[in-house]
Amino acid sequence: MTVSALRRLLDEIDHQGGPDAARHNRLNLDHPEGTDPMAQPVPQLSSIPAHAQTRTTEPPAIPVGQLLKWGDAHADPDVRDQAARARAALTGLRRRHAADQELVAIAEEREQLQQRLAEIQAREAELAPPKAKSKRKPVDYPAAEVRAWAAENGHDCPSVGRVPKAVVEAWRKATSNAA
């Protein structure tokens, strides 16, 4: 069975009520002779060579629509249930296939957008003026030691960032007198 024939079958199942209709045998997949879009000729036993008519080979392929129609009409409720489950499984496969196709499209679009963003960022970098270097001088005192001294001597000193100049000056004055 071709993919397009399977899609037509799934569309027909959806059109007639979906998996629920299949479970309750409410689908009508009868088509007048020669109009079944999924029908493919089924080889008759007389047209198969005698050496190929053994039971060791696979049975001939039957179009899904024809097989489901046979399952719906079967006297055994287990066979009818299998046909309904097959319809539900086909619907699930169809939905998963559509989701996978959308995921592929999303991934392709994401890649295109990332490439475009990289181009925009490169152009922005070309046009932007060069960034000025920081005018701050490097610290010339041991910040951890100054913070510890400030805590012991009652000076207000933040635990992160630059140590205030007043605290550094007080530390220098106190440590230079001690030396």
C-alpha positions in Angstrom: 0.0 0.0 0.0 1.3 3.4 -0.9 1.7 6.2 1.6 -0.8 8.3 -0.3 -3.4 5.4 -0.2 -2.8 5.1 3.6 -3.3 8.8 4.0 -6.6 8.6 2.0 -7.8 5.8 4.2 -7.0 7.7 7.4 -8.7 10.8 6.0 -11.8 8.7 5.2 -11.7 7.2 8.7 -11.4 10.7 10.2 -14.2 11.9 7.9 -16.5 9.2 9.1 -15.9 9.7 12.8 -12.4 8.6 13.6 -11.2 5.8 15.9 -14.4 5.8 17.9 -16.4 5.1 14.8 -14.0 2.3 13.9 -14.2 0.8 17.3 -18.0 0.6 17.0 -18.0 -0.6 13.4 -19.7 2.6 12.1 -17.5 3.1 9.1 -18.6 2.6 5.6 -15.6 1.8 3.4 -17.7 0.2 0.6 -17.0 1.7 -2.8 -18.7 0.8 -6.0 -16.6 -1.6 -8.1 -13.6 0.2 -9.5 -13.9 3.4 -7.4 -12.1 2.3 -4.3 -9.1 4.7 -4.2 -7.1 2.3 -2.2 -8.0 -0.9 -4.1 -5.3 -2.8 -5.8 -5.9 -6.0 -7.7 -5.6 -9.0 -5.4 -4.1 -11.9 -7.2 -6.4 -14.9 -7.5 -5.1 -18.3 -6.5 -5.5 -19.5 -10.0 -3.2 -16.8 -11.3 -0.4 -17.7 -8.9 2.0 -20.4 -10.1 1.5 -23.8 -8.4 5.0 -23.7 -6.8 4.1 -20.3 -5.2 0.8 -21.5 -3.7 2.5 -23.2 -0.7 1.7 -22.0 2.8 5.4 -21.3 3.6 5.3 -18.0 1.7 3.7 -14.8 2.8 0.1 -14.3 1.9 -0.4 -11.9 -0.9 -0.5 -8.2 0.2 -4.1 -6.9 0.6 -4.8 -3.2 0.5 -5.5 -1.9 4.0 -8.9 -0.5 3.1 -10.0 -3.9 1.7 -8.5 -5.7 4.7 -10.3 -3.4 7.2 -13.6 -3.9 5.2 -13.2 -7.6 5.5 -12.4 -7.3 9.2 -15.6 -5.2 9.8 -17.8 -7.7 8.1 -16.2 -10.8 9.8 -18.5 -12.9 12.0 -15.8 -13.2 14.7 -16.0 -10.3 17.1 -12.2 -10.6 17.8 -11.5 -9.9 14.1 -13.9 -7.0 14.1 -12.1 -5.7 17.2 -8.7 -6.1 15.5 -10.0 -4.1 12.6 -11.1 -1.3 14.9 -7.8 -1.3 16.8 -6.0 -1.2 13.4 -7.9 1.9 12.5 -7.1 3.5 15.8 -3.4 2.5 15.4 -3.4 4.0 11.9 -4.9 7.2 13.2 -2.2 7.3 15.9 0.5 6.8 13.3 -1.0 9.5 11.2 -0.9 12.0 14.1 2.6 11.0 15.0 3.8 11.3 11.4 2.2 14.8 11.3 3.9 15.8 14.6 7.2 14.5 13.4 6.9 16.5 10.2 6.1 19.6 12.2 9.1 19.0 14.4 11.4 18.7 11.4 10.0 21.9 10.0 10.5 23.6 13.4 14.1 22.4 13.6 14.8 23.7 10.1 13.2 27.0 10.9 15.2 27.3 14.1 18.4 26.6 12.2 17.5 29.3 9.6 16.7 31.8 12.4 20.0 31.0 14.2 21.9 31.7 11.0 20.0 34.9 10.5 20.6 36.0 14.1 24.4 35.3 13.6 24.4 37.4 10.5 22.6 40.3 12.3 25.0 40.1 15.3 28.0 40.1 13.0 26.7 43.2 11.2 25.9 44.9 14.5 29.4 44.2 15.6 30.7 45.8 12.4 28.7 48.9 12.9 29.0 49.4 16.7 31.8 51.8 17.9 34.6 50.0 19.7 34.0 49.7 23.4 36.1 51.9 25.7 38.4 50.1 28.0 37.6 50.4 31.7 39.3 53.5 33.3 39.5 51.9 36.7 42.9 51.2 38.0 43.7 47.8 39.5 43.6 47.7 43.2 46.9 48.1 45.0 45.8 46.6 48.4 44.8 43.2 49.6 41.0 43.5 49.6 40.4 40.5 51.9 42.8 41.8 54.4 41.3 45.3 54.3 37.8 43.9 54.8 38.9 41.8 57.7 40.6 44.8 59.3 37.5 47.0 58.7 35.2 44.4 60.4 37.5 44.2 63.4 37.8 48.0 63.8 34.1 48.9 63.3 34.3 50.3 59.7 31.4 49.8 57.4 32.7 47.8 54.4 30.7 45.9 51.8 31.5 42.2 51.5 31.8 42.4 47.7 32.9 45.0 45.2 35.4 47.8 45.7 36.4 48.7 49.2 35.5 52.4 49.9 38.4 54.8 49.7 37.9 56.0 53.2 38.2 52.4 54.5 41.4 51.8 52.5 42.9 55.1 53.7 42.1 54.3 57.3 43.6 50.8 56.9 46.8 52.3 55.3 47.1 54.8 58.1 46.6 52.1 60.8 49.0 49.6 59.2 51.6 52.2 58.4 51.7 53.3 62.0 52.1 49.7 63.1 55.1 49.2 60.9 
